Amino acid sequence: MASSTTETRSWTFLTHHARVMILLARDPGQRVQDLADAIGISIRALHLILDDLEGDGYLTRHKVGRRNTYTVVADRPLRHPIDADHDVADLLALFSN
C-alpha cells in the first residue's frame, strides 16, 4: 500500500540508452557535453552508453574534423525479447518532432 505522505521517486519510462538514441536521431552532431546535460548524466556515463550502442551496432561514429557525429542504425531490433519484433525506427517514430 502506498504511503499517505507525498514521496518523490525518480524513475522514467525510458532508459538513458533510449534517450541517447532519440537525441542523436534528432541531431547527430550534438556535442557529448550537451547530450549528457540534456539527459542528466555525467560525460563518463554518456561515453559508456555511446560505446555500448556503437559496440552492439545501434550507432555508427563518424569523425568530422575534431568532432564525432553519430548515425542511429534504425533497422536494428530492440534488445529485450518482449520488444524484439520492433526495431529502433519504431521507437524513434514515437518521439519524432
Residue pairs with C-beta under 8 A, 6 or more apart in sequence:
14 22
16 39
16 41
16 45
16 49
17 49
17 52
17 53
18 91
19 38
19 39
20 35
20 39
20 46
20 49
20 50
20 53
21 53
21 58
21 59
21 72
21 88
21 91
21 92
22 91
22 92
22 95
23 30
23 35
23 38
23 39
24 30
24 35
24 59
24 70
24 71
24 72
25 72
25 74
25 92
25 96
26 96
26 97
28 69
28 70
28 71
28 72
29 64
29 67
29 69
31 67
32 43
32 46
32 47
32 50
32 68
33 43
35 46
36 42
36 43
36 45
36 46
39 46
41 49
50 59
50 61
50 70
53 59
54 60
54 61
54 70
56 76
56 79
57 73
57 76
58 72
58 73
58 76
58 88
59 70
59 71
59 72
59 73
60 70
60 71
60 73
61 68
61 69
61 70
62 68
62 69
62 70
62 71
72 88
72 92
73 88
74 87
74 88
74 89
74 92
75 87
75 88
75 89
76 87
76 88
77 83
77 84
77 85
77 86
77 87
77 88
78 84
78 86
78 87
78 88
78 90
78 91
